């Protein structure tokens, strides 16, 4: 909600008038990159846990991870995770040179 009647004295303003929203959005970009890195780490840990479970859980004399129906979804998640990590690193590199 915007308040048209709110006046901030000129000496209390930061940056150019009318660019406040842009300043806020620019300041949130490093936070977005940090969140992406944190989520990638959590997802990597979850996939590690799933892979360990699939290799240790034995049914009918063999690990369940040997079954394609069990192995394919985590493999797809690993490739998606790798792509997300590369995008996060690329975003961090772009922000560094910004």
Residue, then its C-alpha position, 0 to 999 in steps of 0.5 A: x500500500x502506498x501513502x501519497x501523503x507521506x513526506x520524507x525530509x530531503x536530508x533523510x532520503x537515500x539515493x535518487x527520488x523515485x528509485x526506492x523500490x529499485x534500491x530495495x529490489x537490488x539489495x535483495x538479490x544477494x539474499x536470493x542467491x544465499x537462499x538458493x545456495x542454502x536450499x541446494x545444500x539441503x536438497x543435496x543432504x536429502x538426496x545423500x540420505x535417500x541414496x544411502x537408504x536405497x543402498x542399505x535397504x534390502x528387500x528380497x535379497x537385494x538393495x532396493x536401489x538396484x531397481x530402476x523404479x527406485x533409482x531413476x527419480x533420485x538420478x533425475x533429482x541429482x541432475x536438477x540439483x546440479x543445474x540449480x547449483x550451476x545457476x546459483x554459482x552463475x548468479x553469484x558470479x554475475x552479482x560479484x561483477x555487477 
